[in-house]
Amino acid sequence: MSLPGLDVRFGSNVVRLSAWQWLVTALLLVLVMSLVPSIWERIEPLEDGADFRIPYELSYDYWLYQRHCRRSAGRGDVLVVGDSVIWGPYVTRQETLPHYLAAATGGCRRFANLGLDGAHPAALAGLVNSYGADIAGCDVILHCNLLWISSPEHDLRKARPAGFNHPALVAQFYPDIPAYDETLSRRIGNVLDRNVTFFAWANHMRASRLGGHDLPTWSLDHPYDNPGLALRPTADVEADKRHHPPLPWSDPSRGIRRQAYDWTDLEQSLQWRFFQATVAALKERGNRVVVVVGPFNEHMMEAESLAVYRRLRDQAAARLRQQGVACCVPPVLPSELYGDASHPLARGYRQLAEWLVRQKEIADLPAGRQVADSVGR
């Protein structure tokens, strides 16, 4: 149907496609979206040698995490998975727990740092399910940080004004997370990002090349710049720097006082539920999993809070063992070796690693592949 007086010969041809042409267009689009991320992997080098960790500035770059995970699992590394306790905010990458584990075992095997800053259990479950599919048939050391059940806000049962880390990784629809208040469209977008590799790659490009912006926003901020500049990396891909000064929590300049935490019982805890789901998912993939509970900074707690923490810690370890999961509960470190409630300083990581390698659960891990060099392949 055409409007009176309108010569369709001079109308727009852009949208006048037949059903067959639309089908071909859709297939080409799917093909491009499927190929671009894999082609880009060949173009963009990943210098994930010994002690590599995800740069702090790219903590929300899950495509990069997925790539690091795939490479580490393919090498036969022991995968050390967890939040910032594994990542190491007070240390360089040569002072993290994975580094000292490799040193304590004589360098006979690599330990990959798969820690991600802010990856609380609800986010870690999504990270492992959506971006950690390559963690299969591996040896995994999984850290359990009970900080995430230290208050209703940390446990996501109560919202806080600042929100929480990694909302795109948590369950978008079920189970319900009281602290998660997001629009339906954003939730659907998060689901697509986690299931369509092209969207995860696009987020990687925004994070690593455009300072977190999309191309139109970048162009507005740089109206006279060559768009080709957007292809240059903007983040510190070496990640060889501390995020916080390496000062103990008790240093007067820190202003940190002893805390009375509002601990959540395991039966009521959302975070504990998600942590158990992560353990189950890893076990179902044929991984050998060893869970390390703590060590939390007990020196920072008031006496009553400390008693509750120790009960919860022992309950968590007991439940894991009842489920057939190997579990280590390290002793508390000296006070001066903590940077805050849960993060050790460099000497603390070294002491923790030396204790862990003497435990049967860690010693029973297969010898694995020999480390050819400290740079990686």
Stockholm file with secondary structure:
# STOCKHOLM 1.0

chainA/1-377         MSLPGLDVRFGSNVVRLSAWQWLVTALLLVLVMSLVPSIWERIEPLEDGADFRIPYELSYDYWLYQRHCRRSAGRGDVLVVGDSVIWGPYVTRQETLPHYLAAATGGCRRFANLGLDGAHPAALAGLVNSYGADIAGCDVILHCNLLWISSPEHDLRKARPAGFNHPALVAQFYPDIPAYDETLSRRIGNVLDRNVTFFAWANHMRASRLGGHDLPTWSLDHPYDNPGLALRPTADVEADKRHHPPLPWSDPSRGIRRQAYDWTDLEQSLQWRFFQATVAALKERGNRVVVVVGPFNEHMMEAESLAVYRRLRDQAAARLRQQGVACCVPPVLPSELYGDASHPLARGYRQLAEWLVRQKEIADLPAGRQVADSVGR
#=GR chainA/1-377 SS CCCTTCCGGGSCCSSCCCHHHHHHHHHHHHHHHHHHHHHHHHHSCCCCCTTCCCCGGGTTCHHHHHHHHHHHHHHTCEEEEESHHHHCTTSCGGGSHHHHHHHHTTTSSCEEEEECTTCCHHHHHHHHHHHCTTCCSCEEEEEECGGGGSSTTTTTSSCCTTCCSCGGGSCSSSSCCTTCCCCHHHHHHHHHHHHCHHHHHHHHHHHHHSTTCCHHHHHHHCTTSCGGGGGSCCSCTTCCSCSSCCCCTTSGGGCCCCBCCCCCCTTTCHHHHHHHHHHHHHHHTTCEEEEEECCCCGGGBCHHHHHHHHHHHHHHHHHHHHTTCEEECCCCCCGGGBSSSSCBCHHHHHHHHHHHTTSHHHHTSCCCCCCCCSSCC
#=GC SS_cons         CCCTTCCGGGSCCSSCCCHHHHHHHHHHHHHHHHHHHHHHHHHSCCCCCTTCCCCGGGTTCHHHHHHHHHHHHHHTCEEEEESHHHHCTTSCGGGSHHHHHHHHTTTSSCEEEEECTTCCHHHHHHHHHHHCTTCCSCEEEEEECGGGGSSTTTTTSSCCTTCCSCGGGSCSSSSCCTTCCCCHHHHHHHHHHHHCHHHHHHHHHHHHHSTTCCHHHHHHHCTTSCGGGGGSCCSCTTCCSCSSCCCCTTSGGGCCCCBCCCCCCTTTCHHHHHHHHHHHHHHHTTCEEEEEECCCCGGGBCHHHHHHHHHHHHHHHHHHHHTTCEEECCCCCCGGGBSSSSCBCHHHHHHHHHHHTTSHHHHTSCCCCCCCCSSCC
//
